[in-house]
Amino acid sequence: MASDVTVIGAGAIGIVSALMLRREGHRVTVIDRQAPGEGASFGNAGSLAPSSIVPIALPGTIRQVPKWLRDPLGPLTLSWQQLPKMLPWFLHFNRACGEDRARRAATLLRAMNTPSIEGYAELLAEAGASDLLRRQGMLHVYRREASFNGSAFGRELRRDNGCEFEIVDADRIHALAPGLSKEYRYGFFLPDNAHLAGPGNVVKALAAHLQRIGGVIEQAEVTAIRGAGQGVTLEVGGRTRQADIVVLAAGHASGRFAAQVGTHVPLAPERGYHIQIPGAEPGLHCPVTDGEGRFVATPMAGGLRFAGTSEFQAAGAPPNWDRAEILAKQAKSMFPGLEVKNYSRWMGVRPSTPDSAPVIGRSPRHPGVLFAFGHGHWGLMAAPATGRIVSDLVAGRTPKIDPAPFSADRFGWF
Ligand SMILES: Cc1cc2nc3c(=O)[nH]c(=O)nc-3n(C[C@H](O)[C@H](O)[C@H](O)COP(=O)(O)OP(=O)(O)OC[C@H]3O[C@@H](n4cnc5c(N)ncnc54)[C@H](O)[C@@H]3O)c2cc1C
């Protein structure tokens, strides 16, 4: 039976979910205060990595935090003013750093990320934008042997979950990434990974396709959401409207709306940055991750993008462009021959849970509200799996990927 479904959020999660629902005949309206693909989904590193299954919370992560915070070029910063507000999140994060929990998170990420490449291949073919999908693998590199050895647990998680990878020596690294600094001598290559050469444009192309097949996209701000009997009431742009089902895919803003329907979820605004150098072509075919600096260089259709860093700061605080300038310094150090100039800068907000797993499924207190948020570092790649779970739940089918581990109630005392 066709339902009236309203999706809040036109990022990768909202648009892919909306497309999958519309293909099944539902009447779908997506509401976003911005144009599609302008949130976190715009400026990310573009990786679609079935092997990207290593959670952020790992045994030993907490020990590294003071070192990262002291390093001005380090991958992590924290607004001390925000600390009291984020303390419960960090307590959950600390709990997630146990080995068993990390293994469990890796298995969940494997389930969510495995359908990413074929999922996008199918949707992009329908949307006439297949050229944005590049199946060229992904390289992880390190300068120091100790750092490479320090990432052994991540490779163990990959091996245990059936991810293919090849340990590469210095010659192979520089054959795969010719302009790379010769200081990088250790690494591994993930052949079954791919990337989107313009994630924002991918979301926009899919949004245009959604409209062609009868979906509606409205630009308006949602201010409140309330469960109303079997249906849902929304306040949108000063007006009240009803829907049979609402899919909450508002990225980092989703926590506020989940609370309005009675569920409190630890969701941190984990801000990241990119710089993109137009026309830069250091001979790179696949994305390259610097495992020590924790950033990714991705060849995009519009230039070479360097993306990364974690900044725990209020989502609405002004960007700290020094974080982007750090990426510019790292770009030069990674590719010494590269002219790092005329680059654009971007800041986006990851919707991050402490255990690296998203929140997907029916709201525990209002069955008309479906949660689809909290994808942290993996939201672009996890969108096809999320869309499938959402469309299965709307249709009343048992989802192929069990959503139980993604329940909003798993955080217990939060
Ligand atoms: C630097 C960086 C690199 C990354 N690299 C990767 C990567 O390589 N691969 C990967 O898979 N992931 C990556 N990510 C993570 C990924 O970008 C996110 O997980 C993903 O974009 C989240 O998608 P989303 O649709 O949930 O959120 P968003 O794209 O942020 O979309 C949410 C939408 O909700 C709208 N919204 C919010 N509140 C309201 C409201 N009140 N009314 C109306 N609309 C509202 C917003 O305007 C926005 O458009 C990266 C993130 C960063 C920051």
The ligand as an ORCA input file, in Angstrom:
! r2SCAN-3c Opt
* xyz 0 1
  C      35.623     15.934      6.167
  C      34.637     14.799      6.014
  C      34.969     13.699      5.239
  C      34.059     12.637      5.101
  N      34.361     11.603      4.250
  C      33.437     10.625      4.040
  C      33.680      9.605      3.079
  O      34.713      9.594      2.398
  N      32.734      8.644      2.901
  C      31.562      8.641      3.643
  O      30.768      7.710      3.489
  N      31.303      9.611      4.536
  C      32.196     10.604      4.742
  N      31.927     11.613      5.630
  C      30.678     11.562      6.395
  C      29.477     11.960      5.550
  O      29.721     13.183      4.892
  C      28.243     12.085      6.431
  O      28.100     10.954      7.256
  C      26.990     12.190      5.562
  O      27.131     13.251      4.646
  C      25.756     12.387      6.414
  O      24.670     12.486      5.517
  P      23.268     12.995      6.015
  O      22.356     12.950      4.848
  O      22.893     12.284      7.260
  O      23.562     14.513      6.487
  P      23.665     15.853      5.643
  O      24.328     15.662      4.337
  O      24.256     16.869      6.570
  O      22.144     16.207      5.351
  C      21.257     16.610      6.355
  C      20.328     17.644      5.750
  O      19.329     17.991      6.720
  C      18.998     19.341      6.529
  N      18.372     19.871      7.747
  C      18.898     19.894      8.988
  N      18.030     20.480      9.844
  C      16.947     20.838      9.108
  C      15.713     21.497      9.422
  N      15.448     21.909     10.672
  N      14.827     21.718      8.428
  C      15.094     21.315      7.157
  N      16.240     20.682      6.810
  C      17.152     20.444      7.770
  C      20.343     19.993      6.242
  O      20.168     21.236      5.575
  C      21.052     18.938      5.387
  O      20.921     19.179      4.012
  C      32.814     12.686      5.782
  C      32.475     13.812      6.532
  C      33.360     14.879      6.638
  C      32.955     16.096      7.432
*
